């Protein structure tokens, strides 16, 4: 298997992992909103989900960049 093909598949896996993290972050915030928490508790839940959201977004972007580089180099 050529190196560029491996780069594409690893990038795809990272992008899917990042997408799963984004979906999990959305579900976490949606559950907090449905729980009818008071304002301070809701803000705390959203603050707790923010690092997960940013990390998943970063992982997804890095994976997509790997895919693009692998396609361009192949």
C-alpha positions as a Markdown table, in Angstrom:
| # | Residue | x | y | z |
|---|---|---|---|---|
| 1 | Unk | 0.0 | 0.0 | 0.0 |
| 2 | Unk | 1.5 | 3.3 | -1.0 |
| 3 | Unk | 2.3 | 5.9 | 1.6 |
| 4 | Unk | -0.2 | 8.4 | 0.2 |
| 5 | Unk | -3.0 | 5.9 | 0.3 |
| 6 | Unk | -2.2 | 5.3 | 4.0 |
| 7 | Unk | -2.3 | 9.1 | 4.6 |
| 8 | Unk | -5.7 | 9.3 | 3.0 |
| 9 | Unk | -7.1 | 6.4 | 5.1 |
| 10 | Unk | -5.6 | 7.7 | 8.4 |
| 11 | Unk | -7.0 | 11.2 | 7.6 |
| 12 | Unk | -10.4 | 9.7 | 6.9 |
| 13 | Unk | -10.3 | 7.9 | 10.3 |
| 14 | Unk | -9.3 | 11.0 | 12.1 |
| 15 | Unk | -12.1 | 13.0 | 10.4 |
| 16 | Unk | -14.6 | 10.4 | 11.3 |
| 17 | Unk | -13.4 | 10.4 | 14.9 |
| 18 | Unk | -13.6 | 14.2 | 15.0 |
| 19 | Unk | -17.1 | 14.0 | 13.5 |
| 20 | Unk | -18.1 | 11.6 | 16.3 |
| 21 | Unk | -16.8 | 14.0 | 18.9 |
| 22 | Unk | -18.8 | 16.8 | 17.4 |
| 23 | Unk | -21.9 | 14.8 | 17.4 |
| 24 | Unk | -21.3 | 13.8 | 21.0 |
| 25 | Unk | -20.8 | 17.4 | 22.0 |
| 26 | Unk | -24.1 | 18.4 | 20.3 |
| 27 | Unk | -25.9 | 15.6 | 22.1 |
| 28 | Unk | -24.4 | 16.6 | 25.4 |
| 29 | Unk | -25.5 | 20.2 | 25.1 |
| 30 | Unk | -28.9 | 19.2 | 23.8 |
| 31 | Unk | -29.5 | 16.9 | 26.8 |
| 32 | Unk | -28.5 | 19.8 | 29.1 |
| 33 | Unk | -31.0 | 22.1 | 27.4 |
| 34 | Unk | -33.7 | 19.5 | 27.6 |
| 35 | Unk | -33.0 | 18.9 | 31.3 |
| 36 | Unk | -34.5 | 22.4 | 32.1 |
| 37 | Unk | -31.5 | 23.4 | 34.2 |
| 38 | Unk | -31.2 | 26.8 | 35.7 |
| 39 | Unk | -29.0 | 29.3 | 33.9 |
| 40 | Unk | -25.8 | 28.8 | 35.9 |
| 41 | Unk | -26.0 | 25.0 | 35.6 |
| 42 | Unk | -26.7 | 25.2 | 31.9 |
| 43 | Unk | -23.7 | 27.5 | 31.4 |
| 44 | Unk | -21.5 | 25.1 | 33.3 |
| 45 | Unk | -22.6 | 22.2 | 31.1 |
| 46 | Unk | -21.9 | 24.2 | 28.0 |
| 47 | Unk | -18.5 | 25.2 | 29.3 |
| 48 | Unk | -17.7 | 21.5 | 30.0 |
| 49 | Unk | -18.7 | 20.6 | 26.4 |
| 50 | Unk | -16.6 | 23.4 | 24.8 |
| 51 | Unk | -13.1 | 21.7 | 25.1 |
| 52 | Unk | -14.6 | 18.5 | 23.6 |
| 53 | Unk | -16.2 | 20.5 | 20.8 |
| 54 | Unk | -13.0 | 22.3 | 20.0 |
| 55 | Unk | -10.8 | 19.2 | 20.2 |
| 56 | Unk | -13.2 | 17.3 | 17.9 |
| 57 | Unk | -13.2 | 20.1 | 15.4 |
| 58 | Unk | -9.4 | 20.3 | 15.5 |
| 59 | Unk | -9.2 | 16.5 | 14.9 |
| 60 | Unk | -11.6 | 16.7 | 12.1 |
| 61 | Unk | -9.8 | 19.5 | 10.4 |
| 62 | Unk | -6.4 | 17.8 | 10.7 |
| 63 | Unk | -7.9 | 14.6 | 9.2 |
| 64 | Unk | -9.4 | 16.5 | 6.3 |
| 65 | Unk | -6.0 | 18.2 | 5.7 |
| 66 | Unk | -4.3 | 14.8 | 5.7 |
| 67 | Unk | -6.9 | 13.5 | 3.1 |
| 68 | Unk | -6.3 | 16.5 | 0.9 |
| 69 | Unk | -2.5 | 16.2 | 1.1 |
| 70 | Unk | -2.7 | 12.5 | 0.3 |
| 71 | Unk | -4.9 | 13.0 | -2.7 |
| 72 | Unk | -2.8 | 15.8 | -4.1 |
| 73 | Unk | 0.4 | 13.8 | -3.7 |
| 74 | Unk | -0.9 | 10.6 | -5.2 |
